[in-house]
Amino acid sequence: MKIVEFDIKKLKKITRENCFICQNKINTENIVFENKNFIAFLDYYPSTLGYTLLAPKKHYEDISEFSKKEFDEMQNILFRIVKSIKKNLKPDRIYLLNTGEIVTHFHIHIIPIYYETHTNFVDVLLRKRLLKLTKMERKKLSLKIKKSI
């Protein structure tokens, strides 16, 4: 695992027409959960170990577009993912975040926080320090989270 800088230009190229979530362009080794309505996967630009995104498969841009049933299902999945990350990775805290600023497909950031390496939440959210994991490291990490969901 290496530490790298964040490339915002690359991320800004994602539009609704080439939405990687809608087009199912998520590498299988990154997936920690999937059913017919939702997918959760390791972030491609993680600022912390276990940084995960949860998204509906249907392209929603705002939480108000969900049906009550979809919202409840998402909350249940979110709860299970958070429990698994807490159990398997032992973070001190977990942040939950949604902005929809660059990638407009609704998704929730599940951000494990480790106090020994993250003393400032702004640096974590601004992605001043990114982890670059190998394909094998991602696969092992996703399996570790997946096993307890």
C-alpha positions as CSV (number, residue, x, y, z in Angstrom):
1,M,0.0,0.0,0.0
2,K,1.3,3.4,-1.0
3,I,0.2,7.0,-0.3
4,V,-0.6,9.1,-3.4
5,E,-2.2,12.4,-4.4
6,F,-5.9,12.8,-5.5
7,D,-6.6,13.5,-9.2
8,I,-9.8,15.6,-9.2
9,K,-9.5,16.1,-13.0
10,K,-10.0,12.4,-13.7
11,L,-13.0,12.3,-11.4
12,K,-14.7,15.4,-12.9
13,K,-14.8,13.6,-16.3
14,I,-17.6,11.3,-15.0
15,T,-21.0,12.4,-16.2
16,R,-24.5,10.9,-16.1
17,E,-23.9,9.5,-19.6
18,N,-20.8,7.7,-18.6
19,C,-21.7,6.9,-15.0
20,F,-19.6,4.0,-13.9
21,I,-22.2,2.9,-11.4
22,C,-25.0,2.8,-14.0
23,Q,-22.8,1.1,-16.5
24,N,-21.7,-1.5,-13.9
25,K,-18.0,-0.7,-14.4
26,I,-17.0,-1.5,-10.9
27,N,-14.1,-4.0,-10.6
28,T,-15.3,-7.2,-9.0
29,E,-12.5,-7.3,-6.5
30,N,-13.8,-4.0,-5.0
31,I,-17.3,-5.2,-4.4
32,V,-18.2,-5.8,-0.7
33,F,-22.0,-6.1,-1.2
34,E,-24.4,-6.5,-4.1
35,N,-28.0,-7.4,-4.6
36,K,-30.6,-6.5,-7.3
37,N,-31.0,-2.9,-6.0
38,F,-27.8,-1.8,-4.4
39,I,-24.0,-2.2,-4.7
40,A,-21.3,-1.4,-2.2
41,F,-17.6,-1.2,-3.2
42,L,-14.3,0.0,-2.0
43,D,-13.6,3.6,-3.1
44,Y,-11.1,3.9,-6.0
45,Y,-9.5,6.9,-4.2
46,P,-9.6,5.9,-0.5
47,S,-8.2,8.3,2.1
48,T,-8.6,5.6,4.8
49,L,-8.5,1.8,4.8
50,G,-11.9,0.3,4.2
51,Y,-13.4,3.5,2.7
52,T,-16.5,2.2,1.0
53,L,-19.3,3.6,-1.2
54,L,-22.9,2.4,-1.1
55,A,-25.1,3.2,-4.1
56,P,-28.4,2.2,-5.7
57,K,-28.1,0.5,-9.0
58,K,-30.8,2.8,-10.4
59,H,-29.5,6.3,-11.2
60,Y,-30.9,8.5,-8.5
61,E,-29.4,11.9,-7.9
62,D,-31.2,12.8,-4.7
63,I,-32.4,10.8,-1.7
64,S,-35.9,12.1,-2.2
65,E,-36.2,10.0,-5.4
66,F,-36.1,6.7,-3.4
67,S,-39.3,4.9,-2.5
68,K,-39.7,4.3,1.3
69,K,-39.0,0.6,0.6
70,E,-35.7,1.4,-1.2
71,F,-34.7,3.8,1.5
72,D,-35.3,1.3,4.2
73,E,-33.4,-1.4,2.3
74,M,-30.4,1.0,1.8
75,Q,-30.4,1.8,5.6
76,N,-30.4,-1.9,6.4
77,I,-27.4,-2.5,4.1
78,L,-25.6,0.5,5.4
79,F,-26.0,-0.7,8.9
80,R,-24.6,-4.1,8.0
81,I,-21.6,-2.7,6.2
82,V,-20.8,-0.4,9.1
83,K,-21.0,-3.3,11.5
84,S,-18.7,-5.4,9.3
85,I,-16.1,-2.6,9.0
86,K,-16.2,-2.0,12.7
87,K,-15.7,-5.7,13.5
88,N,-13.0,-6.4,10.9
89,L,-11.0,-3.2,10.6
90,K,-11.4,-1.8,14.1
91,P,-11.6,1.9,13.2
92,D,-12.1,4.4,16.0
93,R,-15.1,6.0,14.2
94,I,-17.0,5.9,11.0
95,Y,-18.1,8.9,9.1
96,L,-21.1,8.8,6.7
97,L,-21.3,11.4,3.9
98,N,-23.2,12.2,0.7
99,T,-22.5,15.3,-1.4
100,G,-23.4,14.4,-5.1
101,E,-21.0,17.2,-6.1
102,I,-18.9,15.4,-8.7
103,V,-20.4,12.0,-9.2
104,T,-24.1,12.8,-9.4
105,H,-25.3,9.2,-9.0
106,F,-26.5,9.1,-5.3
107,H,-24.0,7.3,-3.1
108,I,-23.0,7.2,0.6
109,H,-19.4,7.4,1.6
110,I,-18.7,5.1,4.5
111,I,-15.4,6.4,5.9
112,P,-13.5,4.5,8.6
113,I,-11.4,6.8,10.8
114,Y,-8.3,5.7,12.6
115,Y,-7.1,8.2,15.1
116,E,-3.4,7.2,14.9
117,T,-3.3,8.3,11.2
118,H,-6.3,10.7,10.9
119,T,-6.3,13.6,13.4
120,N,-8.1,16.1,11.2
121,F,-11.4,15.1,9.6
122,V,-11.1,17.9,7.0
123,D,-7.9,16.3,5.6
124,V,-9.8,13.0,5.3
125,L,-12.7,14.6,3.6
126,L,-10.5,16.7,1.3
127,R,-8.5,13.5,0.5
128,K,-5.2,15.1,1.1
129,R,-3.6,11.7,1.7
130,L,-4.8,8.7,-0.4
131,L,-4.0,5.1,-0.2
132,K,-3.1,3.2,-3.3
133,L,-3.8,-0.5,-2.9
134,T,-2.8,-3.2,-5.2
135,K,-5.4,-5.4,-6.9
136,M,-4.6,-8.2,-4.4
137,E,-4.8,-5.8,-1.4
138,R,-8.2,-4.6,-2.6
139,K,-9.5,-8.2,-3.1
140,K,-8.4,-9.2,0.4
141,L,-9.9,-6.1,2.0
142,S,-13.2,-6.5,0.2
143,L,-13.4,-10.1,1.2
144,K,-12.7,-9.2,4.8
145,I,-15.6,-6.7,4.9
146,K,-17.9,-8.9,2.8
147,K,-17.6,-11.9,5.1
148,S,-19.5,-10.3,7.9
149,I,-22.2,-8.5,6.0
